[in-house]
Amino acid sequence: CYSSDYRIFLDNSENGVPAGYTHAHGSDFIFSAVEFSAAPEYKIIDWDDFGFGVKVELRDATGSGTIVTDLVAGMPFVTANYRDGLTPKLSTVHQILTVDGENIVLDTPSSFTGTKFIITNNKGQKWVIYSTEEITFNADLSSLEASSGFQDITLRIALLPDGTSDTLYDPFWSCIVTGGSLEIFNDSSYGIRWTTQGDCSGGLLHLGLPHHDEVLSKADLTEVGLNLLSATRGTMKGWATPGNQDAMWTMDEIREDIPVQGFYPPRAPVQSLIDSYDVLGVLQDEINAEFQIDTIGYYAAGKQAQKYATMCLLAANTYVNTDVELLDLCIEKLEAAFDKFLKNEFDFPLVYDNVYRGVVTSEGFERNNVNADFGATTYNDHHFHYG
């Protein structure tokens, strides 16, 4: 699904600017197999800093075929490796208009053989499909179905934006990104080492976001003229790494532009606002009240602990408070509140997750529910509530 084609702008605000936008979902293309008469089983088989591998297995009694794909941030292709005799089938919610320039007509199946195919649809999209082996597709208005199964074949599909050549992806289609790892060189320079497979003699083509473009070292990269819209982060540009070399992106920040951020904002509070809102009076009332930590769940408790910690920071700020006793009282009560975390006295204790290697609530495991405690077991807002 190319999300930009499904963007919906909300009603205009008073100044004529849209109040916001959202995205619907449409299945531009679905990788499947003729043999998938029942819902297949999905397994995550690997992951790293920038992606994960998915294995789709046949669950019924007709065979043991599998599809393996890697989902990596910034990939311009969607890739599917068919194994063990599966017959590839690509379907779409749209109407297929042409394949390789030939019109697709209702009730008139057409056959196409090759390793590259150009498809257009009534959504106004143009897609290109590549195959590692010669394949014959029988095409109708909603699908492309291979004429036979394969023991090992890889199909790749990519969107051709308006105005780009049908050959745009030809030098790069055989180099498949499977993941990536972050490497830190110093306090202002870092990189992404992409892992690849296949023939990378033409280099790896990968998409970067605007914030990458600002710091990306382009000495060894080639901008190929591919521009696609991300869901929320602006235009993505396609960059190609040199052929037959490690696929590496290097980012160099300007050291002087990196902010040094402590607990306090970079600007001092305005004294007149402190006085007009009686910040000190409110702070005194809050610190003298009970510090309540809800032990039912960590999602709410994290918010509460953050509130009390912020109060202590305000009490330590001489623009707001000069009463050392008020600060000492706040710290004493904050330490007592944190005891419940440190002693692991919640209704569902914290546990160490050996898979993703983090500390999370045990509630999701015990209830077998990823949504328990607002998804805290599966790291939802983890940086807020455990930071």
SULCOR-V687067 format. One record per pair of residues at least 6 apart in sequence whose C-alpha atoms are under 7 Angstrom apart, sorted by the first residue. I is the first residue (numbers start at 0). GAP is how many residues later the second one is. Records with the same first field share a line. If there is no record, write none. Layout:
BEGIN
I=GAP, GAP
END
This chain:
BEGIN
0=24, 25, 26, 27
2=20, 228
3=225, 226, 227
5=17, 18, 19
6=14, 15, 16, 17
7=13, 14, 15
8=9, 11, 12, 13
9=8, 9, 10, 11
10=7, 8
11=6, 7
12=6
26=65, 66
27=64, 65, 66
28=61, 62, 63
29=60, 61, 62
30=58, 59, 60
31=56, 57, 58
32=53, 54, 55, 56
33=53, 54, 55
34=51, 52
35=22
37=22
39=16, 17, 18, 19
40=15, 16, 17, 18
41=12, 13, 14, 15
42=11, 12, 13
43=8, 9, 10, 11
44=8, 9, 10
45=6, 7
46=6
47=131, 132, 133
48=131, 132, 133
49=22, 23, 129, 130, 131
50=20, 21, 22, 128
51=18, 19, 20, 127
52=16, 17, 18
53=14, 15, 16
54=11, 12, 13, 14
55=10, 11, 12
56=7, 8, 9, 10
57=6, 7, 8
63=20
64=18, 19, 20, 21
65=16, 17, 18
66=13, 14, 15, 16
67=12, 13, 14
68=10, 11, 12
69=108
71=106, 107
73=132, 133, 134
74=131, 132
75=82, 130, 131
76=79, 80, 81
77=78, 79, 80
78=75, 76, 77, 78
79=74, 75, 76
80=71, 72, 73, 74
81=68, 70, 71, 72
82=67, 68, 69, 70
83=66, 67, 68
84=64, 65, 66
85=63, 64
86=59, 61, 62, 63
87=57, 58, 61
88=54, 55, 56, 57
89=53, 54, 55
90=51, 52, 53
91=50, 51
92=49
93=27, 28, 29, 48
94=26, 27, 46, 47
95=8, 24, 25, 26, 45, 46
96=6, 7, 23, 24, 25
97=6, 21, 22
98=18, 19, 20, 21
99=17, 18, 19
103=6, 36, 37
105=35
108=29, 30, 31
109=28, 29, 30
110=25, 26, 27, 28
111=24, 25, 26
112=21, 22, 23, 24
113=20, 21, 22
114=15, 16, 17, 18, 19, 20
115=13, 14, 15
116=11, 12, 13
117=9, 10, 11
118=7, 8, 9
119=6, 7
125=33, 34
126=30, 31, 32, 33
127=29, 30, 31, 32
128=26, 27, 28, 29
129=25, 26, 27
130=23, 24, 25
131=21, 22, 23
132=20
134=11
135=10, 11
136=7, 8, 9, 10
137=6, 7, 8, 9
138=6
170=31
171=30, 31, 32, 33
173=24, 25, 26
174=21, 22, 23, 24, 25, 28, 29
175=20, 21, 22
176=17, 18, 19, 20
177=17, 18
178=15, 16
179=12, 13, 14, 15
180=11, 12, 13
181=9, 10, 11
182=7, 8, 9
183=6, 7
187=64, 65, 66, 67
188=62, 63, 64
189=60, 61, 62
190=57, 58, 59, 60
191=56, 57, 58
192=54, 55, 56
193=53, 54
199=43, 44
200=42, 43
201=41
202=37, 38, 39, 40, 41
203=36, 37, 43
204=33, 34, 35, 36
205=32, 33, 34
206=29, 30, 31, 32
207=28, 29, 30
208=24, 25, 26, 27, 28
209=24, 25, 26
214=36, 37, 38
215=34, 35, 36
216=33, 34, 35
219=21, 22
220=18, 19, 20, 21
221=17, 18, 19
222=15, 16, 17
223=14, 15, 16
224=13
225=11, 12
226=8, 9, 10, 11
227=7, 8, 9
228=6, 7
229=6
240=6
273=46
279=40, 41
282=28
286=43
290=42, 46
292=8, 11, 44
293=6, 7
294=6, 51, 52
295=50, 51
296=76
298=74, 75, 77, 86
301=83, 84
302=82
307=26
308=25
311=15, 18, 19
313=6
314=6, 11, 12
315=11
339=6
343=6
347=13, 14, 15
348=12, 13
349=9, 10, 11, 12
350=8, 9, 10, 11
351=6, 7, 8
352=6, 7
359=16, 17
360=15, 16
361=15
362=9, 14
363=6, 8, 13
369=7, 8
375=6
END
